[in-house]
Amino acid sequence: MQHRKVADVMTREVVAVTEETPFTEIVAALDDHGVRAVPVVDGDRRVVGIVTDADLLRKEEFRDIGTEGHPRFESRRHRAARAKAAATDAAGLMSAPVVTLEPGTPVAKAARTLAAHGHKQAPVVDGNGRPVGIVTRSDLLRLFLRSDDDTRDEIVREVIVRGLWQDPSRIDVRVDAGVVVLSGRLEARSLIPICLRLTAATEGVVDVVDRLSYDRDDGRPGAFPRA
């Protein structure tokens, strides 16, 4: 199966800033380009950090309470937020080191990476660490917007026929709002978990319901077939 890569879903128009870029220019860049984050690059255009709209909003968050804290009584996270509220340029606002992705990263792996770090977006960089795009959670979620018919066709073609070498007329594949129901008979019992795993890995699949049976129990010689 050909799974889509980050390059297939990322935004290719990269708006980058330098560490010296002033606060107001960063706000203008986000607004002008309709993005929620910008990578920060060094003199060689290699990504060294990222500034998000959440970083910029720290200034508003601390407007009424001030940016002077009490180090003995605040958490590291609160102290970092307060520092960003006092920042006037990208160097003070950015998060670093930054989590980056490569264009060839599978979308599923990219989603796991963002989730593991609690990020909503990440710069996409080339082999030299220079930005070539940016990908967000919403970009990754677009995979679930494909039609049920497209999802079903791929499961029949790539899983049943090419992956398992089974007769597609013996397997009923139904897809409703991304939920796949598999029924019918496979040649061997050992093929069922493989079929379920490959189906679940198909883009657009939300869940898989197993109603499969088999002709031969190849795990237990002489056992009866599954009804």
N, C-alpha and C positions, 0 to 999 in steps of 0.2 A: 504494500500500500504506500502511496506517495503522500506523506503528511506535509502539510504546509509549514513553511519556515517563517521566522520573524520577518525576513525580507518581503514576504507576501502580504503582510498586514501592517507593517510599520508606516509611519508618516515620513516621507523622504525629504520633505523640505525642513532642513535643520536650521533653527535659529539659535545661534550660540553667542555667549558673552564671554568677556575676559574677567579676571579677578578685579580689575579696576573699574568695571562698568558700574555707574551709580545706580542707586535704588530706583529712582524714577524712570531711568532708561529701561531697566528690567521690567518694570510694570508696563511700560509702553510696548515693549516687545511682546509680552504675553497677550496684551489686548489687541495689538495690530495683527497678530498671526493666529489668534484664537487657540492658543495652546496653554497648558497649565504648568509647564516646566521648561527650563532651558538648561542645556549643559554649559558648564564653564570650562573654557579651554586655555591652555598655556600659549606661549609664544610659538610653539610648533603645531598648534591646533590639536593637541592631544587633550582628551577629556581628563580633567582633574577634580571635577565636582559637579553638582547639580543644584539649581535653585528652583523651588516649586512655589506655587501660589500660597501654599500653607506657610512657607518660610516668610514670605512677604507680609502675610497677615499677622505675624507675631507683633509687628509694630502697632497695629490697631488693638490687638489683644492686651498689650501692656500700656496702652495710652493712659488709662485712668489710674493705674497702680504704680507706674514708673518702672524703670529698668534697673534700679538699684536693689539688689537682693541681700539676703542674709545667708551667706554660704553655709553656716553651721546648721541651718534649719531647712534647707531646700534640697531636693533631689538633683542628681546630675542632669536628668532630662529637663527639669524646670530651669536649671541654671543655663543649659544650652539654649533653651527657648528665649530666655531673657537676654542672652547675648545677641541672638539674632534680631531681637526687637530693637536693640541699640545700634545695629549695623547700618552702614550707609552705602556699602558697595557689595558686589558679589562675593568678595573674599570673606566677608563677615557673615553673609547670608547662606552660603552654600553648605551642603552636606558633603563630606569627604572622609575617607575614600568613597567613590561612587560605584555602585553595582552597574556593570555594563553587560550588554549582550552582543553577540555576533550575528550578522545577517543570516547565517546558516543554522542558527539554533532552532530546533523544533519548537513549535508553538507550545506544546505541552510542557516542555522543559522550561521555557520562558515563564509560563504561568506559575510553575512550581518555584522558580527563582524569585519572582516578585512576591509570592505569598510567604516564602521563607524569610524574606527580609522586611516584610510589611510595607513594601513600596507600591505605589500606584502607577509608576512609569519608570522607564530606564532608557538611557541613551544606547543607541546601537552604533558600534564602532567597527572600523576595518582592522586589518592586521597590524596597523601602526598606532592604533588607539585613537584615531581621528573619527569624529562623528559622521555617520552617513544616514542617520535617521533617529527616530525616537518611537518607542512602542509603549502603549498604555494598556491597562486592564481592559478598557472598553474595546481596544483593537483586538485583543485576544478573544473576547466574548463574542465577536462577530461570527466566529466559527459555528456557533449554535443557531445562527439565523438561516442556515441553509434549509432548503425545503425537505420535507419528509421523503418525497419521491427521490431526490438526489441521494439522500442517505441510504434509502433502501437499495437503489441501483448499485451503489458502491459496495454494500454488504454482499449482495448476490454475486457481483462480478469479482470483487477482490478477496472476499472471505470464503464464500461457498465454493466458487469455481476455481479460482487461481490459488487460493491458500490451502484449501482442503481437498480439492479434486473431487468434489461431490456433485451428484446430479441435482441441479437447482430445482427440478420439478418435484423432488422429494422433500424439500425444505420450504416452509412457508415463512416469509419475512414480512412482518407488518410493523410500520412505524407511525406513531401518533404523537405529535409534539415532542419528538426526539426520543420517546420511549420505544424500544424495539422489543417485539415479542417474536421469539423463535419457536417454531413447532415443526413436527415432521420427524423423519428418521435419518440418522447418520449411519454409516457402515459399521463403525466401532465405537464403543463406549469412550475410549481414550480421546476421541475427537471432540467430545462435548466441551470440556474445559478450554480446549484450544479455540473452538468456535466462539465461545462466550468471551474469551479474552480478546480475540481479534475484533469481534463486533464492538466491544466496549471501547476499543482503541480507535474506532472509526470516528472521524470528525463529525460533529453534530449530534452524537449519541449522548443522551442524558442518562439513560438507564437501560438495562437488558433484563428481560423476563425469560427464564428458561422453561420451555415446555417440550424439550427435545427428547426423543427416545433413540434407541440404537438396535441394530440387527445382531451384533456380536459383542459379547463382553470379553474383550481381549485382556482384561486385567485378571480374570478368574476363568481358567479353562473349564469348559463344560457348564458354565453358569447360564441361566436363562436370560433371554433378551429383556431389555427394559420395555415395559408395556407402553 
